[in-house]
C-alpha cells in the first residue's frame, strides 16, 4: 500500500468552550478529562468524569480544533 493512501484516524477527543449556567463564565475544557472541573467564579460543576468521555454540565459554545 502506498503511503498517500493510508488514512489517519481523527481523534475522538477535543477541546470545547463551555459557558457556566449560573454565572455565564466561559472556560475551555477537554472532553476526556480525568478530574471533575468546577467554575472558578461560582464553584458550580462544569464537567464530571465518567471513565471515558466526560459529561459536560454547562452550555457548549464551540468546539476547538
C-alpha positions, 0 to 999 in steps of 0.5 A: 500500500502506498503511503498517500493512501493510508488514512489517519484516524481523527481523534475522538477527543477535543477541546470545547468552550463551555459557558457556566449556567449560573454565572455565564463564565466561559472556560475551555475544557477537554472532553476526556478529562480525568478530574471533575472541573468546577467554575472558578467564579461560582464553584458550580460543576462544569464537567464530571468524569465518567471513565471515558468521555466526560459529561459536560454540565454547562452550555457548549459554545464551540468546539476547538480544533 
